[in-house]
Amino acid sequence: MPVDNFAIQMKACELSSSFHSKGETAQISAVWRFMKKHGYIYRFATHTVQRNPKETVTEATDFMTIHHALLDELVRDKR
């Protein structure tokens, strides 16, 4: 099950109507900021999954529940 920035963008659109209403450029930027802010790594050369997707369903669901709100933040720079 490949997971890339586009997959994260599509899932965020499914979970959040306000994220879905943003323009495509804003969505892509939000996904990149989210990944950078939280230290998530996008592996360009990994072509096979490390674990069976059935083993990670609960973990993935928990991840999306916790983190999708972060993509919805109205203010990206809290200074």
N, C-alpha and C positions, 0 to 999 in steps of 0.2 A: 504494500500500500504506500505509494509515494506521497509524501507530504512536502509541498513547496509553498512559496509565498502566495501563489494564486489559489491554492487549496485553502489556505488560511483566510484569504480575502473572501472567498465564496462562502465559507462557513460563517464568518463574521456577518456577512450580508444576510444569511439565513436567520441568525440569532438576534440581530439588531436592526430594527427598521430605520433608526437614525443613521446607522453606519451605511445601510443600503441607499439612503437618500443622498449621501455624499457623492461627489463626482469620482470618476475612476482614478484620476491622478491623486486626489485626496485620500482615497482608500489605499492605494499602493503606498503612499507616503506614510500613512498611519500604521500599516503593517510593518514597514521597515523600521519606523521609530519604535514600535512595540518590541520587535525582535532585538533591536540594539539595546534598548533600555533594560530589558530583562535578561540579556546575555544569552539569548537563544542562538544557536548556530545553524546556519543553512549549509548543508553539505552538498556541494555541487557534483561530486563524483560518486556518491553512494547510489547504487542502482538496485540494491536488494534490501529488503527489510531485515532488521536485526532480530526481531522477535515475531512470532505469529500474531497477526492483527487481533485474533480472538482473545489473546492473552492481555491485550492492552485496551480493550473496550472501556472498562471502568476507569482506568487511568486517563484515557483521552477525554472521556466525558467530564471527569472532575477538572481536568485542565481547562477545557472550554468553559465550563461553568464559572470557574474562578477568574479566568483571564479575559473573557469577551467584554466585560464591562470596561476594561482598560482601553480598548479600542474605541470606545464610545465617548471618551472624555472630551469635553468641550474645549478646554484650555490645555494645550500640549506643553506650554512652558510655564511652570508655576512660580517663576521668580517674582 
